[in-house]
Amino acid sequence: MRTRIKICGITRTEDAAVAVAAGADAIGLIFFPGSRRAVDLAQAASVAREIPPLVDLVGVFVDPGEPDIASVLDKVPLTALQFHGSEPAAECERYGLPYIKGIRMMDQVDPAQLPGKYPSAGAFLLDTYHADTLGGTGVSFDWDRARIKLPVPVILAGGLNSGNVGEALGQSGAWAVDVSTGVEFGPGRKSPDKIRSFCQAVAAWDLQAARTTQGAQAK
């Protein structure tokens, strides 16, 4: 299995181009005004022009109103939505696009219960809980908590970088990884070298995992 990669918090066209060239499967645009990585419609439309077919363009929202999303969809060709607040399932479903439900991993969160609350979610993104910050903390949580079989994919986020993503995948078994702070030199400003190193680290872990599986099957 190949681990999918989402580079989130993109604000510049040149960063989007580097991420796509490095092998990212998805680009995340943040439309939450409280984020230091938020983009306006002009920025988002410019980034969207760098995204080729077969690479997803994900819009990230936190408890948005319907007009907020409608205005984005009118200008930006998003292929999926990510809801990172306290949105109920009905709100996530109303726009007719596949959606990812972001979950901040507070101690009382049981990932096994998520499909019952969001039965039509396309994936669950498990991120670090921080009382004052919604994502982009650069801090990890206990990756073992993400090792759970759900009917849809699990995306791992929070504190990932090229140095720890292999360990994170080994502990979590996640289908995909989401990185923002770990490939930056400043909020919303990505480092080409860090993006490439991150994608290479994921590919290296995939290769090693495949070899381990093949070795076990050969015994």
N, C-alpha and C positions, 0 to 999 in steps of 0.2 A: 504494500500500500504506500502511496506517495502522500506525504503530509502536505496539506494545502497551507498557503501563506497569505495573510492579509496584512498589508502595510497601512496603518491607520493614521489619521491626523495629517494627511497630506494637504499642504496649502499652496504649493508652487508647482508649475507645470514641469520644471526640470526634475523635480523629485519624483513626480509620477512617471516620467519617462525612464528614469534610472530603475525604479521599482519594477516596472514592466519588463525591462531588459534583463533584470536580475532573476526573473522567474516568478514574481508575485502573481498570485491567482486573483487577488482582489485588492482594490484601493478603497480606503475609507475616507469619506469627507464628513467633517463634524459640523452640524448645523445647530449646535447648542451655544447660545451667546455667552454662557458662563465659562466656556472652555478657552484656554489660551491658544488652541489650535482651530478655533472656529473659522469658517470661510463664509464670505458673502456670496451672493448669486453670481456675480461677475467672476470671482475667483473659481468658483465651482464649475461654471460653464467652460472656463479656460482649461482647467484640469481635465474635464471630461473629453475634450478634443484630443487628448493624448492617450486615451484608453482605447485599445483596439478590440475587435470582437473576441469573445471567449475569455476576456478578463472582466470580472464583475466590478461594478461601481456601486459602492454601498454608502447610503446616507445614514448618518448616525444622529439620532434625536433623543432628547430627554424630555418626557412629558409634554410633547408638542400639542398645539391646537391644530385642528384640521386645516385652517387657512395657512399655517406655517408650512405644512407638508405640501399642500396644493401649490403654493407659490414656488417651491423648489422643483416639484415634478413638472411644472410648466416650463421651466428653463433648463433643467438638468436631467439627462437620460439615465436616471438611476435604475439599476437592475435588481436591487434588493434594499430593504430598509432594516436598520438596526435600532431597536428601542432599548435605551439604557436607563430608564427611570422606573416609575411604578405603574406603568401603563397596564390596564387590563387587557385580556386577550381580544375582546371585541374591538378595542381601539387599534391594536396591532393589525387586525385582519381587514380593516375597512378600506384599505387603499388598493387592494387587488394585486399586490406585489409579494413575492416571497419575503419572509422576515426572519431576522435573528433576534432572539430575546437575550439581552445582556443581563446577567445576574451578578450582583456584588456578593461575594461569599462571606456573609456574616456567619457567626458560629451556629445560629439556629437554622440556617438554610440547609435543606435536604435536597440535593439534586434529583433524587429519585422521584420526588413529587412534582417536578417541573412539567413533565408532559401532561399531567392531569390539569394543570392550571393554564397551559398554553398548548392545546392539542394540535394546533395547526402550525406551530413554529417550525421553520425549516432547520434550525440549529439553535443551540444554546451556547452563548459565550460566557464563560465563567471567569470573573475578574476579581481582583483584590478589593476588599471593602476598606474604605477610608471614610471616617465620619464627615470630613469636610471637602472631599474631592470625589467627583464622579469619573473615574477612569484617568488614565495618564499619570498614575502615581509613581511609576517606576519601581513599585514594590510588589513582591510576589506573595502568594499565599501557599498553603500546604497543597502541593500538587497531587498528593495521594487522594485528596477529596474529589478530584476530577476523574479518577479512574472508576468509571461507572458506565454500564451499558444502558443506553437510552435508545428509543426508536429513531432518533435523529442524531446527527453528528454533534460532538462536543468541540468547541473552539476554546483554546486556552489563552488567557491574556494575563497581564500583570507582571511587570518586572522582568520580562524576557529580554535576552540579548544573545549575541552570538556565542558568548562564553557559557551560558547555562541552558540554552534551548534544548540541547541533546539530553541533558539530565531531566529537564522538565518533561520532555516527551517520553522518556523511559519510565518516569514515575506515573504520569497521567494517562498514557495511551491515547492522548487526544488525537482527533482527526485533523485538526488544523490549529495553527497558532496565529495570534494577532499581536503585532508589535507597533509601538509608537515611540515612547521615550527611549527605548533601547537602541534606536537607529538615528538619534538626533544629536545635533550639537547645540540646539536651542529649541524652545517650544515651537513646533510647526516647521522647523528648518532641519531637513534630513541630511544625513551624511551619506554620500554615495558609497564610500568605503564601508560604512557600517551596514548599509542595506545589502550590499553584495556579500559581506562576511556573514550576515545573518542567514541569507538564503543559502549560501554554501554550507553553513553549519547544519541547516535542516536537511539538505540533500545528503550530507555525510552521515547523519544519523539514520536516514532512510536506508542508505546503502548498507550500513552496518547491521541494522535490524533485519534486512532481507537476507544477508549472509547468515546471521544467527538462526533465522527461521529455516533456511535451506539446510544448514548443518544439523539442526534438530530433526528435520524430516528424513535426512539421510541415515540416521542412526537406527 
